[in-house]
Amino acid sequence: MIDGAGNYAADAEIERKAMQASADVDTAIGAVLELHRSNPNPSILSSMVNADPPMPIEAIRANIKVIIGGGLNEPRDAILTLVLGLLENPVQKDSVLAKPELWPAALEEAVRWISPIGMYPRRVTRSVDLSGITLPEGLQIGLCVGAANRDGSRFADPDRFDMMRPKQSHLAFGAGPHFCAGTRCRGLPSARSWRQCCSTACATCASARRHRLLSAAGCSAVRCRCRCSGIRDERVCASVALRPRSCGRLNSR
C-alpha cells in the first residue's frame, strides 16, 4: 500500500498489490467498526467512528491508511537519520549522550537535515508565477521540501548536521492544513522509546559509512552501514533518507 502511494512510474504490479493491500485494510476496518461504535474509547478509530458530525466511511478509511503509512515509515526514517547524523559528528554525539535534554533539538535538526519525506506530489489548482517560473493550472509537480530545508538563505551552512544551530522553522513536517499530526506524539511517554533507540545505537556503533541509492522519487538516497562494537558483521542501520540536492530544479515542462 505504501509502495503504491509512491508508484510514480505507474508500475502495474505495484498498483495491483497496493490495491489489494488497500482492500485488506478496508476489510479489517469494517470488521471492528461496530465494536468501536458501541464501545467508545480513546483510540483514533473510535474517535472517527463516533465523531460529531459523523465522518463518512471513505474518510475514515483514508485517514487510517495515512496513519499506517506515516506511523511506519517516517518515525523509522527520522530516528535512523538522527543516528546517522550523530555518528558522523562524534562531538555532537557525545554531547547528546551526556545531556539528554538535547535530544529534542537533535531530532529537529535531523529532520531538517534529511527530511523523512523529501518530496510531495501536488497538482497546481490555478496558474501561478513562482520565482520567475509559470506553473499552469493542472500541472503535476513535486514539492522538494528536502531542498527547502537546506535553503542557504534561511539556514547557515545548510548541508551540515548541527543540532546546536539556532531554532528555526522548517518544512519537514509540512505546513498549514497538511501539517503532520504525528509531531505531537514525540513528547508522549509511549513515544520516548526513540531516545533509547538512538542512545543505544550511538553508544554501540563505532562508525558509519554511507552508500548512495536511488529513491522512487528520482532523488538520491543514502544507506548507512554501522560497525558495532562486539559484532563482527556490518549491519544496515539506515536506508531511506532523501538527499535533497539531487532532486534537480523545478521547471514547468
Residue, then its C-alpha position, 0 to 999 in steps of 0.5 A: m500500500i505504501d509502495g503504491a502511494g509512491n508508484y510514480a512510474a505507474d508500475a502495474e504490479i505495484e498498483r495491483k498489490a497496493m490495491q489489494a493491500s488497500a482492500d485488506v485494510d478496508t476489510a479489517i476496518g469494517a470488521v471492528l467498526e461496530l465494536h468501536r461504535s458501541n464501545p467508545n474509547p480513546s483510540i483514533l478509530s473510535s474517535m472517527v467512528n463516533a465523531d460529531p458530525p459523523m465522518p463518512i466511511e471513505a474518510i475514515r478509511a483514508n485517514i487510517k491508511v495515512i496513519i499506517g503509512g506515516g506511523l511506519n515509515e517516517p518515525r523509522d526514517a527520522i530516528l535512523t537519520l538522527v543516528l546517522g547524523l550523530l555518528e558522523n559528528p562524534v562531538q555532537k554525539d557525545s554531547v547528546l549522550a551526556k545531556p539528554e535534554l538535547w535530544p529534542a533539538a537533535l531530532e529537529e535538526a535531523v529532520r531538517w537535515i534529511s527530511p523523512i519525506g523529501m518530496y510531495p506530489r501536488r497538482v497546481t489548482r490555478s496558474v501561478d508565477l513562482s520565482g520567475i517560473t509559470l506553473p499552469e493550472g493542472l500541472q503535476i509537480g513535486l514539492c522538494v521540501g528536502a531542498a527547502n530545508r537546506d535553503g542557504s538563505r534561511f539556514a547557515d551552512p545548510d548541508r551540515f548536521d548541527m543540532m546546536r544551530p539556532k531554532q528555526s522553522h522548517l518544512a519537514f513536517g509540512a505546513g498549514p492544513h497538511f501539517c503532520a499530526g504525528t509531531r505531537c506524539r514525540g513528547l508522549p511517554s509511549a513515544r520516548s522509546w526513540r531516545q533509547c533507540c538512538s542512545t543505544a545505537c550511538a553508544t554501540c556503533a563505532s562508525a558509519r559509512r554511507h552508500r548512495l541509492l536511488s529513491a522512487a522519487g528520482c532523488s538520491a538516497v543514502r544507506c548507512r552501514c554501522r560497525c558495532s562494537g562486539i559484532r563482527d558483521e556490518r549491519v544496515c542501520a539506515s536506508v531511506a533518507l532523501r538527499p535533497r540536492s539531487c532532486g534537480r530544479l523545478n521547471s514547468r515542462 
